[in-house]
Amino acid sequence: MEEPEARENRIATITPDPADAVSETRVYRRRWGILALFCLHSMSNSFQWIEFSILNDVFTRFYHVQTSDIDWLSMTYMFTYLILFVPVTWILSHRGLRFMALVANILNCLGAWVKALGVRPDLFWVAVFGQTLCGVAQVFILSMPPLIAAVWFGPTEVSTACAIGVFGNQIGTAIGFLVPPLLVPNQSNDGSLAWDIRLLLFGIAGFNSIVLILVILFYEDKPPHPPSIAQATAMDNSARESYKNCISSLIHNKDFLLLALCYGLSAGAYYSLATLLNQTVLHYYPGEEVETGWIGLTIVVTGVVSALIAGFWLDKTHTYKMTILVVNILTFITMVVYTFTMDLGHIWVIFITAGILGFFLTSCLPIGFEFAAELTYPHSEGISSGFLNGCVQVFAIALTLSQGRLITMFGPLAGNLLLCAVLLLGTIASAFIKEDLKRQKANIVIQEMQKPAIWKTEDSVSC
């Protein structure tokens, strides 16, 4: 038996004052509605990230600009995140989820309408401005999945909820790969091309308007009772701890920094791959814009499946390090296969290899968010995920620029070899992370200390 004094000390390392944790926790059925609303506005934002770059050749001709200029429309998302993620994570820690959702949706909707109302070959700057507004919106969106999961969902479903939040973003990217090539075929008639582009942009602007109305009417900040003891303790800790102290703690957490490096390289490679997919595939298969969109869809759909599987797996096993290490190894191997089979002359081969690559590469996203929440507990999940995404944008910008330059100078093989190298580096980094699951320990230890604690669901207790 553990001595009482030793037990008290062990608990004190997890939370400042476990005695302050509430004795009653509860999950509410409307948590799924909150998560669904987030998925909708995350989906509409990620659609707009990829809608230009998947038709790089079409928009290059329409706006009379260079290929790299269209790439910058995608990278606008990355730069706005780098510039704004520190103040936005501060806002998240002080204002909560509803405020973040409202700001994100207003900016996302406004950016969509700006782009739709400025469809003219001489108004490329309007497209840039509208895309910048959408890029600012995604700074608010990207940090929200792990925080929504922690604030609204119980300890046995938090990783699954985070995976579903990531799922919404990926579905938007999938639709962004598929729909634009269908609505805007590469026609020679500039008048028809302008009409098709307007149809695409007005459609997404209208969808954003509907989502904004739903968020205004139904989005909630947090439930009346916390969903877990760990979350109750984390809320108490966040009220006591300054933002500066939280950031200092993250910076001095070696395992979190290794995870940030691993996550940044993997997700950065994904963003670069998606941004330059049009140029890469069309190099080997000219005129196959629609098929390129389907390849992008395949990458994302298989990734969505793997993300959901990863969420269920983590909720059941809590094997964070083993999971992220195995996923990184398989991602690297698949990237090598994808790289050396692109020029075989059969586009169906790319469908298969890209689908397998997406399955492993995308699953890193929810795993990284949840592993970071465990390593940095009891600090806010929004702050840890914000810094993870900051690392992603740094690597995404560097890799997109570097891979694009290599494609231009030497061809897609050189660009893909760069991604192979960075994925290998990320795999090595993940092997050195120590698995210190502080949030899991908090739930177990504090439950032992506070027995009999009550954990209710709305199915058995009315609101």
C-alpha beads as a LAMMPS data file, in Angstrom:
LAMMPS data file: protein, C-alpha beads

463 atoms
462 bonds

1 atom types
1 bond types

-500.0 500.0 xlo xhi
-500.0 500.0 ylo yhi
-500.0 500.0 zlo zhi

Masses

1 110.0

Atoms # bond

1 1 1 0.000 0.000 0.000
2 1 1 1.129 3.513 -0.814
3 1 1 1.748 5.736 2.194
4 1 1 -0.784 8.606 2.526
5 1 1 1.955 11.250 2.521
6 1 1 3.548 9.837 -0.635
7 1 1 0.159 9.723 -2.266
8 1 1 -0.503 13.382 -1.445
9 1 1 2.873 14.371 -2.936
10 1 1 2.198 12.399 -6.098
11 1 1 -1.134 14.127 -6.569
12 1 1 0.399 17.538 -5.888
13 1 1 2.731 17.104 -8.860
14 1 1 -0.289 16.848 -11.138
15 1 1 -2.532 19.613 -9.897
16 1 1 -1.945 22.628 -7.638
17 1 1 -4.774 21.705 -5.270
18 1 1 -6.709 18.527 -5.984
19 1 1 -9.024 19.230 -3.134
20 1 1 -10.468 22.032 -5.232
21 1 1 -11.577 19.667 -8.006
22 1 1 -15.357 19.374 -8.248
23 1 1 -16.973 16.209 -6.988
24 1 1 -19.508 16.035 -9.855
25 1 1 -18.709 15.858 -13.546
26 1 1 -21.125 15.375 -16.399
27 1 1 -21.238 15.029 -20.180
28 1 1 -24.137 16.470 -22.184
29 1 1 -25.774 15.140 -25.340
30 1 1 -25.449 18.533 -27.026
31 1 1 -21.668 18.089 -27.053
32 1 1 -22.107 16.304 -30.397
33 1 1 -23.966 19.299 -31.807
34 1 1 -21.150 21.624 -30.721
35 1 1 -18.617 19.320 -32.364
36 1 1 -20.704 19.100 -35.557
37 1 1 -20.913 22.906 -35.791
38 1 1 -17.151 23.134 -35.412
39 1 1 -16.676 20.561 -38.162
40 1 1 -18.872 22.606 -40.504
41 1 1 -16.980 25.874 -40.120
42 1 1 -13.613 24.120 -40.101
43 1 1 -14.630 22.324 -43.295
44 1 1 -15.615 25.540 -45.072
45 1 1 -12.308 27.149 -44.106
46 1 1 -10.077 24.281 -45.256
47 1 1 -12.008 24.116 -48.554
48 1 1 -10.949 27.685 -49.260
49 1 1 -7.319 26.869 -48.434
50 1 1 -7.015 24.411 -51.327
51 1 1 -9.582 25.730 -53.852
52 1 1 -7.022 27.795 -55.800
53 1 1 -3.945 25.572 -55.712
54 1 1 -5.778 22.443 -56.931
55 1 1 -6.526 24.469 -60.104
56 1 1 -3.134 26.151 -60.284
57 1 1 -2.946 26.044 -64.088
58 1 1 -6.521 27.360 -64.491
59 1 1 -6.139 30.324 -62.136
60 1 1 -2.687 31.118 -63.518
61 1 1 -4.282 31.606 -66.927
62 1 1 -7.342 33.486 -65.600
63 1 1 -5.433 36.020 -63.500
64 1 1 -2.396 36.217 -65.840
65 1 1 0.008 35.501 -62.996
66 1 1 2.832 33.057 -62.314
67 1 1 2.377 29.560 -60.915
68 1 1 4.132 30.612 -57.726
69 1 1 1.585 33.421 -57.227
70 1 1 -1.231 30.868 -56.986
71 1 1 0.889 28.799 -54.585
72 1 1 1.111 31.903 -52.379
73 1 1 -2.681 31.955 -52.086
74 1 1 -2.370 28.671 -50.242
75 1 1 0.688 29.740 -48.248
76 1 1 -1.192 32.855 -47.093
77 1 1 -2.833 30.557 -44.546
78 1 1 0.577 29.542 -43.249
79 1 1 1.971 33.072 -42.937
80 1 1 -1.098 34.476 -41.189
81 1 1 -0.856 31.669 -38.648
82 1 1 2.790 32.409 -37.916
83 1 1 2.067 36.092 -37.418
84 1 1 -1.039 35.702 -35.268
85 1 1 -0.951 32.386 -33.399
86 1 1 0.567 33.840 -30.188
87 1 1 -2.090 36.544 -29.665
88 1 1 -4.832 34.147 -30.787
89 1 1 -3.831 31.481 -28.243
90 1 1 -3.860 34.231 -25.595
91 1 1 -7.388 35.195 -26.701
92 1 1 -8.450 31.539 -26.572
93 1 1 -7.198 31.187 -23.009
94 1 1 -9.093 34.332 -21.926
95 1 1 -12.271 34.453 -24.054
96 1 1 -13.251 30.838 -24.693
97 1 1 -14.645 28.747 -27.524
98 1 1 -17.761 30.726 -28.498
99 1 1 -15.832 33.957 -29.001
100 1 1 -13.243 32.116 -31.097
101 1 1 -15.934 30.465 -33.220
102 1 1 -17.740 33.760 -33.841
103 1 1 -14.575 35.612 -34.904
104 1 1 -13.451 32.715 -37.108
105 1 1 -16.785 32.433 -38.895
106 1 1 -17.214 36.176 -39.440
107 1 1 -13.741 36.390 -41.012
108 1 1 -14.234 33.197 -43.015
109 1 1 -17.581 34.348 -44.377
110 1 1 -16.296 37.855 -45.167
111 1 1 -13.258 36.440 -46.986
112 1 1 -15.446 34.141 -49.076
113 1 1 -17.702 37.012 -50.167
114 1 1 -14.735 39.264 -50.982
115 1 1 -13.332 36.605 -53.313
116 1 1 -16.731 35.944 -54.901
117 1 1 -17.439 39.613 -55.590
118 1 1 -13.998 40.278 -57.114
119 1 1 -13.802 37.678 -59.892
120 1 1 -12.036 39.596 -62.683
121 1 1 -8.666 38.930 -64.354
122 1 1 -7.365 42.342 -63.225
123 1 1 -8.440 41.856 -59.577
124 1 1 -5.981 39.238 -58.374
125 1 1 -5.259 41.468 -55.375
126 1 1 -8.905 41.033 -54.299
127 1 1 -8.429 37.254 -54.278
128 1 1 -5.300 37.751 -52.171
129 1 1 -7.173 39.995 -49.699
130 1 1 -10.103 37.591 -49.385
131 1 1 -7.751 34.641 -48.934
132 1 1 -5.895 36.558 -46.223
133 1 1 -9.141 37.045 -44.283
134 1 1 -9.808 33.304 -44.523
135 1 1 -6.217 32.668 -43.425
136 1 1 -6.747 34.779 -40.310
137 1 1 -9.921 32.780 -39.608
138 1 1 -8.030 29.486 -39.687
139 1 1 -5.656 30.763 -36.970
140 1 1 -8.664 30.669 -34.638
141 1 1 -9.917 27.329 -35.981
142 1 1 -6.809 25.140 -35.916
143 1 1 -6.282 25.256 -32.143
144 1 1 -9.862 24.356 -31.264
145 1 1 -10.257 20.534 -31.753
146 1 1 -8.330 19.390 -28.643
147 1 1 -9.892 22.143 -26.532
148 1 1 -13.444 21.281 -27.659
149 1 1 -12.712 17.631 -26.882
150 1 1 -11.352 18.447 -23.415
151 1 1 -14.073 20.987 -22.472
152 1 1 -17.085 18.975 -23.684
153 1 1 -16.156 15.255 -23.744
154 1 1 -15.549 12.655 -21.054
155 1 1 -12.245 10.874 -20.386
156 1 1 -13.175 7.788 -22.443
157 1 1 -14.027 9.737 -25.614
158 1 1 -11.740 12.772 -25.639
159 1 1 -9.299 11.415 -28.260
160 1 1 -12.150 10.297 -30.506
161 1 1 -13.752 13.743 -30.262
162 1 1 -10.449 15.400 -31.166
163 1 1 -10.116 13.066 -34.162
164 1 1 -13.619 14.002 -35.330
165 1 1 -12.685 17.696 -35.024
166 1 1 -9.687 17.075 -37.269
167 1 1 -12.013 15.037 -39.517
168 1 1 -14.056 18.177 -40.280
169 1 1 -10.986 20.039 -41.465
170 1 1 -9.898 17.129 -43.637
171 1 1 -13.343 16.692 -45.193
172 1 1 -13.215 20.342 -46.257
173 1 1 -9.850 19.718 -47.897
174 1 1 -11.246 16.611 -49.602
175 1 1 -14.167 18.575 -51.057
176 1 1 -11.681 21.286 -52.045
177 1 1 -9.747 18.710 -54.054
178 1 1 -12.853 17.319 -55.730
179 1 1 -15.354 20.117 -56.410
180 1 1 -13.262 22.911 -58.015
181 1 1 -12.018 20.732 -60.936
182 1 1 -15.615 19.646 -61.590
183 1 1 -17.101 23.161 -61.488
184 1 1 -14.187 24.940 -63.214
185 1 1 -12.946 22.783 -66.118
186 1 1 -9.873 24.021 -67.975
187 1 1 -11.715 25.747 -70.828
188 1 1 -10.273 27.959 -73.535
189 1 1 -13.149 30.472 -73.393
190 1 1 -12.273 33.114 -70.780
191 1 1 -15.889 34.240 -70.498
192 1 1 -17.073 30.759 -69.564
193 1 1 -14.133 30.397 -67.204
194 1 1 -15.130 33.553 -65.295
195 1 1 -18.696 32.266 -64.983
196 1 1 -17.521 28.902 -63.645
197 1 1 -15.220 30.559 -61.093
198 1 1 -18.076 32.774 -59.900
199 1 1 -20.288 29.707 -59.465
200 1 1 -17.597 28.078 -57.318
201 1 1 -16.874 31.120 -55.148
202 1 1 -20.490 32.262 -54.678
203 1 1 -21.419 28.707 -53.695
204 1 1 -18.876 28.552 -50.870
205 1 1 -19.773 32.118 -49.776
206 1 1 -23.430 31.122 -49.444
207 1 1 -22.512 28.003 -47.465
208 1 1 -20.357 30.098 -45.117
209 1 1 -23.271 32.461 -44.498
210 1 1 -25.487 29.563 -43.390
211 1 1 -22.789 28.214 -41.075
212 1 1 -22.276 31.658 -39.530
213 1 1 -25.977 31.920 -38.701
214 1 1 -25.932 28.464 -37.074
215 1 1 -22.882 29.374 -34.975
216 1 1 -24.488 32.624 -33.797
217 1 1 -27.669 30.799 -32.775
218 1 1 -26.392 27.560 -31.254
219 1 1 -22.674 27.606 -30.398
220 1 1 -21.909 27.419 -26.660
221 1 1 -18.720 28.224 -24.791
222 1 1 -18.680 25.390 -22.229
223 1 1 -21.104 23.074 -20.388
224 1 1 -22.460 23.865 -16.916
225 1 1 -20.374 21.055 -15.408
226 1 1 -16.935 19.862 -16.589
227 1 1 -16.852 16.434 -18.310
228 1 1 -13.950 14.980 -16.311
229 1 1 -12.029 15.474 -13.085
230 1 1 -8.885 16.250 -15.079
231 1 1 -10.717 19.013 -16.944
232 1 1 -12.107 20.465 -13.717
233 1 1 -8.589 20.598 -12.307
234 1 1 -7.174 22.077 -15.527
235 1 1 -9.832 24.816 -15.473
236 1 1 -8.867 25.670 -11.909
237 1 1 -5.180 25.720 -12.863
238 1 1 -5.768 27.957 -15.910
239 1 1 -7.562 30.459 -13.714
240 1 1 -4.494 30.683 -11.445
241 1 1 -1.646 30.512 -13.946
242 1 1 -0.567 33.392 -16.181
243 1 1 -0.229 32.981 -19.947
244 1 1 3.471 33.844 -19.701
245 1 1 4.120 31.070 -17.167
246 1 1 2.246 28.582 -19.324
247 1 1 4.371 29.431 -22.382
248 1 1 7.549 29.197 -20.311
249 1 1 6.539 25.749 -19.109
250 1 1 5.933 24.528 -22.673
251 1 1 9.269 25.876 -23.900
252 1 1 11.136 24.043 -21.128
253 1 1 9.297 20.764 -21.717
254 1 1 11.806 18.708 -23.754
255 1 1 9.330 15.991 -24.695
256 1 1 6.810 18.558 -25.914
257 1 1 9.510 20.206 -28.058
258 1 1 10.438 16.850 -29.600
259 1 1 6.761 16.226 -30.317
260 1 1 6.468 19.702 -31.864
261 1 1 9.408 18.910 -34.171
262 1 1 7.967 15.517 -35.136
263 1 1 4.451 16.895 -35.632
264 1 1 5.653 19.978 -37.501
265 1 1 7.674 17.938 -40.008
266 1 1 4.858 15.440 -40.654
267 1 1 2.036 17.955 -40.989
268 1 1 4.293 20.399 -42.882
269 1 1 5.033 17.654 -45.407
270 1 1 1.285 17.052 -45.755
271 1 1 0.581 20.735 -46.474
272 1 1 3.398 20.915 -49.022
273 1 1 2.234 17.718 -50.721
274 1 1 -1.353 18.989 -50.962
275 1 1 -0.400 22.492 -52.158
276 1 1 1.844 21.206 -54.959
277 1 1 -0.203 18.132 -55.928
278 1 1 -1.508 19.775 -59.103
279 1 1 1.983 20.603 -60.371
280 1 1 3.418 17.230 -59.359
281 1 1 0.787 15.022 -60.994
282 1 1 0.343 17.144 -64.134
283 1 1 4.103 16.925 -64.754
284 1 1 3.640 13.210 -65.473
285 1 1 0.020 13.247 -66.667
286 1 1 -0.767 16.532 -68.519
287 1 1 -4.436 17.492 -68.784
288 1 1 -5.562 15.278 -65.899
289 1 1 -6.860 18.059 -63.636
290 1 1 -10.013 16.172 -62.637
291 1 1 -8.049 13.007 -61.857
292 1 1 -5.639 15.089 -59.778
293 1 1 -8.592 16.312 -57.740
294 1 1 -9.697 12.724 -57.205
295 1 1 -6.178 11.796 -56.075
296 1 1 -6.304 14.628 -53.534
297 1 1 -9.716 13.394 -52.405
298 1 1 -8.297 9.890 -51.998
299 1 1 -5.458 11.193 -49.821
300 1 1 -7.854 13.004 -47.518
301 1 1 -10.589 10.353 -47.316
302 1 1 -8.163 7.605 -46.343
303 1 1 -6.631 10.064 -43.881
304 1 1 -10.029 10.757 -42.331
305 1 1 -10.561 7.034 -41.799
306 1 1 -7.155 6.655 -40.173
307 1 1 -7.696 9.729 -37.968
308 1 1 -10.923 8.253 -36.591
309 1 1 -9.249 4.881 -36.045
310 1 1 -6.380 6.630 -34.245
311 1 1 -8.839 8.453 -31.976
312 1 1 -10.641 5.224 -31.012
313 1 1 -7.301 3.452 -30.522
314 1 1 -5.897 6.129 -28.204
315 1 1 -9.082 6.205 -26.113
316 1 1 -8.833 2.436 -25.625
317 1 1 -5.071 1.949 -25.188
318 1 1 -3.468 5.346 -24.354
319 1 1 -0.332 4.140 -26.192
320 1 1 0.585 7.571 -27.560
321 1 1 4.317 7.132 -28.162
322 1 1 4.080 3.694 -29.731
323 1 1 1.247 4.836 -31.996
324 1 1 2.957 7.983 -33.260
325 1 1 6.255 6.138 -33.778
326 1 1 4.669 3.319 -35.786
327 1 1 2.610 5.792 -37.835
328 1 1 5.721 7.857 -38.624
329 1 1 7.686 4.787 -39.731
330 1 1 4.880 3.653 -42.040
331 1 1 4.447 7.192 -43.382
332 1 1 8.126 7.388 -44.325
333 1 1 8.067 3.985 -46.052
334 1 1 4.904 4.868 -47.980
335 1 1 6.335 8.236 -49.045
336 1 1 9.351 6.462 -50.530
337 1 1 7.067 4.097 -52.476
338 1 1 4.909 7.018 -53.665
339 1 1 8.001 8.903 -54.830
340 1 1 9.447 6.118 -56.958
341 1 1 6.194 4.926 -58.553
342 1 1 4.845 8.246 -59.890
343 1 1 6.451 7.938 -63.321
344 1 1 5.321 4.387 -64.148
345 1 1 2.834 5.711 -66.713
346 1 1 -0.280 4.450 -64.927
347 1 1 -2.185 7.085 -62.978
348 1 1 -4.077 4.404 -61.046
349 1 1 -0.788 3.572 -59.306
350 1 1 -0.734 7.112 -57.862
351 1 1 -4.278 6.641 -56.590
352 1 1 -3.176 3.581 -54.612
353 1 1 0.118 4.914 -53.240
354 1 1 -1.314 8.366 -52.479
355 1 1 -4.274 6.795 -50.676
356 1 1 -2.002 4.693 -48.461
357 1 1 0.211 7.738 -47.838
358 1 1 -2.801 9.811 -46.796
359 1 1 -3.941 7.036 -44.449
360 1 1 -0.750 7.223 -42.417
361 1 1 0.204 10.877 -42.862
362 1 1 -3.127 12.380 -41.789
363 1 1 -3.472 10.184 -38.703
364 1 1 -0.527 12.084 -37.195
365 1 1 -2.782 15.135 -36.700
366 1 1 -5.128 13.948 -33.900
367 1 1 -2.372 11.820 -32.348
368 1 1 -0.132 14.886 -32.063
369 1 1 -2.850 17.054 -30.519
370 1 1 -3.788 14.489 -27.895
371 1 1 -0.188 13.505 -27.078
372 1 1 0.608 17.211 -26.554
373 1 1 -2.376 17.550 -24.201
374 1 1 -1.048 14.634 -22.148
375 1 1 2.540 15.915 -22.027
376 1 1 1.571 19.484 -21.055
377 1 1 -1.364 18.895 -18.657
378 1 1 -2.753 20.859 -16.809
379 1 1 -2.017 23.677 -19.270
380 1 1 -4.677 24.646 -21.812
381 1 1 -5.062 22.296 -24.770
382 1 1 -5.659 25.348 -26.945
383 1 1 -2.222 26.768 -26.139
384 1 1 -0.325 23.510 -26.707
385 1 1 -2.135 22.840 -29.986
386 1 1 -1.540 26.444 -31.032
387 1 1 2.190 26.015 -30.681
388 1 1 2.110 22.672 -32.468
389 1 1 0.370 24.349 -35.379
390 1 1 2.895 27.175 -35.276
391 1 1 5.655 24.630 -35.889
392 1 1 3.579 23.154 -38.699
393 1 1 3.322 26.491 -40.491
394 1 1 7.087 27.095 -40.248
395 1 1 7.864 23.748 -41.845
396 1 1 4.952 23.991 -44.294
397 1 1 6.201 27.308 -45.673
398 1 1 9.809 26.124 -45.873
399 1 1 8.860 22.808 -47.478
400 1 1 6.358 24.278 -49.946
401 1 1 8.861 26.880 -51.153
402 1 1 11.707 24.367 -51.286
403 1 1 9.703 21.597 -52.912
404 1 1 8.217 24.030 -55.437
405 1 1 11.695 25.261 -56.345
406 1 1 12.999 21.704 -56.722
407 1 1 10.034 20.776 -58.947
408 1 1 10.731 23.775 -61.187
409 1 1 14.471 23.109 -61.436
410 1 1 14.750 19.312 -61.339
411 1 1 11.249 17.824 -61.478
412 1 1 8.853 16.207 -58.972
413 1 1 11.275 13.410 -58.006
414 1 1 13.631 15.868 -56.310
415 1 1 10.757 17.566 -54.490
416 1 1 9.372 14.270 -53.206
417 1 1 12.812 13.140 -52.045
418 1 1 12.919 16.254 -49.863
419 1 1 9.665 15.153 -48.198
420 1 1 11.108 11.661 -47.677
421 1 1 14.083 13.174 -45.860
422 1 1 12.005 15.335 -43.507
423 1 1 9.638 12.458 -42.699
424 1 1 12.653 10.327 -41.759
425 1 1 13.860 13.113 -39.457
426 1 1 10.423 13.325 -37.842
427 1 1 10.411 9.571 -37.275
428 1 1 13.774 9.754 -35.509
429 1 1 12.554 12.636 -33.305
430 1 1 9.446 10.682 -32.246
431 1 1 11.611 7.807 -30.993
432 1 1 13.149 10.039 -28.289
433 1 1 9.879 11.300 -26.759
434 1 1 9.218 10.050 -23.223
435 1 1 5.608 9.038 -22.629
436 1 1 4.526 11.014 -19.561
437 1 1 0.717 10.895 -19.644
438 1 1 -0.073 13.556 -17.043
439 1 1 -3.751 13.971 -17.913
440 1 1 -4.400 10.232 -17.619
441 1 1 -2.599 10.163 -14.277
442 1 1 -4.678 13.092 -13.042
443 1 1 -7.958 11.311 -13.801
444 1 1 -6.803 8.116 -12.057
445 1 1 -5.099 9.642 -9.020
446 1 1 -7.700 12.283 -8.231
447 1 1 -10.527 9.761 -8.616
448 1 1 -8.762 7.588 -6.056
449 1 1 -8.368 10.528 -3.692
450 1 1 -11.925 11.824 -4.039
451 1 1 -13.919 8.585 -3.980
452 1 1 -16.849 8.391 -4.240
453 1 1 -16.745 10.926 -7.135
454 1 1 -19.783 11.185 -9.381
455 1 1 -19.548 10.968 -13.175
456 1 1 -22.902 11.397 -14.865
457 1 1 -24.202 11.595 -18.406
458 1 1 -27.195 13.545 -19.543
459 1 1 -28.761 10.246 -20.609
460 1 1 -29.268 9.407 -16.930
461 1 1 -29.446 12.901 -15.411
462 1 1 -31.596 15.633 -16.903
463 1 1 -30.067 19.060 -17.442

Bonds

1 1 1 2
2 1 2 3
3 1 3 4
4 1 4 5
5 1 5 6
6 1 6 7
7 1 7 8
8 1 8 9
9 1 9 10
10 1 10 11
11 1 11 12
12 1 12 13
13 1 13 14
14 1 14 15
15 1 15 16
16 1 16 17
17 1 17 18
18 1 18 19
19 1 19 20
20 1 20 21
21 1 21 22
22 1 22 23
23 1 23 24
24 1 24 25
25 1 25 26
26 1 26 27
27 1 27 28
28 1 28 29
29 1 29 30
30 1 30 31
31 1 31 32
32 1 32 33
33 1 33 34
34 1 34 35
35 1 35 36
36 1 36 37
37 1 37 38
38 1 38 39
39 1 39 40
40 1 40 41
41 1 41 42
42 1 42 43
43 1 43 44
44 1 44 45
45 1 45 46
46 1 46 47
47 1 47 48
48 1 48 49
49 1 49 50
50 1 50 51
51 1 51 52
52 1 52 53
53 1 53 54
54 1 54 55
55 1 55 56
56 1 56 57
57 1 57 58
58 1 58 59
59 1 59 60
60 1 60 61
61 1 61 62
62 1 62 63
63 1 63 64
64 1 64 65
65 1 65 66
66 1 66 67
67 1 67 68
68 1 68 69
69 1 69 70
70 1 70 71
71 1 71 72
72 1 72 73
73 1 73 74
74 1 74 75
75 1 75 76
76 1 76 77
77 1 77 78
78 1 78 79
79 1 79 80
80 1 80 81
81 1 81 82
82 1 82 83
83 1 83 84
84 1 84 85
85 1 85 86
86 1 86 87
87 1 87 88
88 1 88 89
89 1 89 90
90 1 90 91
91 1 91 92
92 1 92 93
93 1 93 94
94 1 94 95
95 1 95 96
96 1 96 97
97 1 97 98
98 1 98 99
99 1 99 100
100 1 100 101
101 1 101 102
102 1 102 103
103 1 103 104
104 1 104 105
105 1 105 106
106 1 106 107
107 1 107 108
108 1 108 109
109 1 109 110
110 1 110 111
111 1 111 112
112 1 112 113
113 1 113 114
114 1 114 115
115 1 115 116
116 1 116 117
117 1 117 118
118 1 118 119
119 1 119 120
120 1 120 121
121 1 121 122
122 1 122 123
123 1 123 124
124 1 124 125
125 1 125 126
126 1 126 127
127 1 127 128
128 1 128 129
129 1 129 130
130 1 130 131
131 1 131 132
132 1 132 133
133 1 133 134
134 1 134 135
135 1 135 136
136 1 136 137
137 1 137 138
138 1 138 139
139 1 139 140
140 1 140 141
141 1 141 142
142 1 142 143
143 1 143 144
144 1 144 145
145 1 145 146
146 1 146 147
147 1 147 148
148 1 148 149
149 1 149 150
150 1 150 151
151 1 151 152
152 1 152 153
153 1 153 154
154 1 154 155
155 1 155 156
156 1 156 157
157 1 157 158
158 1 158 159
159 1 159 160
160 1 160 161
161 1 161 162
162 1 162 163
163 1 163 164
164 1 164 165
165 1 165 166
166 1 166 167
167 1 167 168
168 1 168 169
169 1 169 170
170 1 170 171
171 1 171 172
172 1 172 173
173 1 173 174
174 1 174 175
175 1 175 176
176 1 176 177
177 1 177 178
178 1 178 179
179 1 179 180
180 1 180 181
181 1 181 182
182 1 182 183
183 1 183 184
184 1 184 185
185 1 185 186
186 1 186 187
187 1 187 188
188 1 188 189
189 1 189 190
190 1 190 191
191 1 191 192
192 1 192 193
193 1 193 194
194 1 194 195
195 1 195 196
196 1 196 197
197 1 197 198
198 1 198 199
199 1 199 200
200 1 200 201
201 1 201 202
202 1 202 203
203 1 203 204
204 1 204 205
205 1 205 206
206 1 206 207
207 1 207 208
208 1 208 209
209 1 209 210
210 1 210 211
211 1 211 212
212 1 212 213
213 1 213 214
214 1 214 215
215 1 215 216
216 1 216 217
217 1 217 218
218 1 218 219
219 1 219 220
220 1 220 221
221 1 221 222
222 1 222 223
223 1 223 224
224 1 224 225
225 1 225 226
226 1 226 227
227 1 227 228
228 1 228 229
229 1 229 230
230 1 230 231
231 1 231 232
232 1 232 233
233 1 233 234
234 1 234 235
235 1 235 236
236 1 236 237
237 1 237 238
238 1 238 239
239 1 239 240
240 1 240 241
241 1 241 242
242 1 242 243
243 1 243 244
244 1 244 245
245 1 245 246
246 1 246 247
247 1 247 248
248 1 248 249
249 1 249 250
250 1 250 251
251 1 251 252
252 1 252 253
253 1 253 254
254 1 254 255
255 1 255 256
256 1 256 257
257 1 257 258
258 1 258 259
259 1 259 260
260 1 260 261
261 1 261 262
262 1 262 263
263 1 263 264
264 1 264 265
265 1 265 266
266 1 266 267
267 1 267 268
268 1 268 269
269 1 269 270
270 1 270 271
271 1 271 272
272 1 272 273
273 1 273 274
274 1 274 275
275 1 275 276
276 1 276 277
277 1 277 278
278 1 278 279
279 1 279 280
280 1 280 281
281 1 281 282
282 1 282 283
283 1 283 284
284 1 284 285
285 1 285 286
286 1 286 287
287 1 287 288
288 1 288 289
289 1 289 290
290 1 290 291
291 1 291 292
292 1 292 293
293 1 293 294
294 1 294 295
295 1 295 296
296 1 296 297
297 1 297 298
298 1 298 299
299 1 299 300
300 1 300 301
301 1 301 302
302 1 302 303
303 1 303 304
304 1 304 305
305 1 305 306
306 1 306 307
307 1 307 308
308 1 308 309
309 1 309 310
310 1 310 311
311 1 311 312
312 1 312 313
313 1 313 314
314 1 314 315
315 1 315 316
316 1 316 317
317 1 317 318
318 1 318 319
319 1 319 320
320 1 320 321
321 1 321 322
322 1 322 323
323 1 323 324
324 1 324 325
325 1 325 326
326 1 326 327
327 1 327 328
328 1 328 329
329 1 329 330
330 1 330 331
331 1 331 332
332 1 332 333
333 1 333 334
334 1 334 335
335 1 335 336
336 1 336 337
337 1 337 338
338 1 338 339
339 1 339 340
340 1 340 341
341 1 341 342
342 1 342 343
343 1 343 344
344 1 344 345
345 1 345 346
346 1 346 347
347 1 347 348
348 1 348 349
349 1 349 350
350 1 350 351
351 1 351 352
352 1 352 353
353 1 353 354
354 1 354 355
355 1 355 356
356 1 356 357
357 1 357 358
358 1 358 359
359 1 359 360
360 1 360 361
361 1 361 362
362 1 362 363
363 1 363 364
364 1 364 365
365 1 365 366
366 1 366 367
367 1 367 368
368 1 368 369
369 1 369 370
370 1 370 371
371 1 371 372
372 1 372 373
373 1 373 374
374 1 374 375
375 1 375 376
376 1 376 377
377 1 377 378
378 1 378 379
379 1 379 380
380 1 380 381
381 1 381 382
382 1 382 383
383 1 383 384
384 1 384 385
385 1 385 386
386 1 386 387
387 1 387 388
388 1 388 389
389 1 389 390
390 1 390 391
391 1 391 392
392 1 392 393
393 1 393 394
394 1 394 395
395 1 395 396
396 1 396 397
397 1 397 398
398 1 398 399
399 1 399 400
400 1 400 401
401 1 401 402
402 1 402 403
403 1 403 404
404 1 404 405
405 1 405 406
406 1 406 407
407 1 407 408
408 1 408 409
409 1 409 410
410 1 410 411
411 1 411 412
412 1 412 413
413 1 413 414
414 1 414 415
415 1 415 416
416 1 416 417
417 1 417 418
418 1 418 419
419 1 419 420
420 1 420 421
421 1 421 422
422 1 422 423
423 1 423 424
424 1 424 425
425 1 425 426
426 1 426 427
427 1 427 428
428 1 428 429
429 1 429 430
430 1 430 431
431 1 431 432
432 1 432 433
433 1 433 434
434 1 434 435
435 1 435 436
436 1 436 437
437 1 437 438
438 1 438 439
439 1 439 440
440 1 440 441
441 1 441 442
442 1 442 443
443 1 443 444
444 1 444 445
445 1 445 446
446 1 446 447
447 1 447 448
448 1 448 449
449 1 449 450
450 1 450 451
451 1 451 452
452 1 452 453
453 1 453 454
454 1 454 455
455 1 455 456
456 1 456 457
457 1 457 458
458 1 458 459
459 1 459 460
460 1 460 461
461 1 461 462
462 1 462 463
